């Protein structure tokens, strides 16, 4: 059916042999051997025809254009099917204009209207208080599909995963990223070095402690996934810490619904400026999805710009921001770790806040290399691995 993924077959799969097809007011009602039924509007069936004229056999993209099909207007009010034929493994339809469509029984079974199509992606699970991140070894990640799959699934589920025992080689982070997809470049380049440098343009390039934050909330789309690869970490201090921003936002909603509402409904300004850039956006600190659940956290005190709000809202906003910060920084929700050379942490930058303790550059070297990846590439890689 013009798809690279097969519908479920074999042991434990439902018996998806078709047993009956009936027509009922411009719908086709199907029954399968496992006892399930599905009603399909004729328009839906015509739209999803997967013959080589309707779907390109190589690109698998839709060629059929319902908007240009004279049959479409008929389908609105009339039965436009000339004939239907049922076999155990397929439904064959002949339309009034002579076009023929053929649908696999199992493909239709998976797509019966009202049945959510399995996305095959793990859902984000908020950290519990005893949360500790999943580890995958560099060798498992590089040499086996199963290792890479576990790494991606943990990252999608927990928003944080560790990779252990990689080489102490420059640019390894880019090689790892590119096994998944192209590096997402920003104004700091495709790959960045985290160590203290003279004349820094960013707090990360100093030795000071970094309070929990998300990177680049001043972009309309901040980077999705951040990879931080440790090359050297001998300096005293510099421990990394992480907290689940979604879990903290939900906790804030419990404790202080008014603060949660203010932070999710009030856009504020974020801005980064240097000699060549001025990247700014106005967005709320907590963004919600269509179900009202947190789907993005923008929290970065360095690049929070002038707070430009009506006078009556300013104090209330500061109170709400402070209340959220109290929850975010609670030690029991924080994962703290010292990255070892050859270890990489990957996290969902739009969900998990990260920070680090100050380090003393006089006691040793600390050098991390980082890059970003788009979530789309991660999800795509997982779908391909599990085909
Ligand atoms: Fe950062």
Boltz pocket constraint, residues with backbone or C-beta under 6 A from the ligand:
constraints:
  - pocket:
      binder: B
      contacts: [[A, 204], [A, 213], [A, 214], [A, 215], [A, 354]]
      max_distance: 6.0
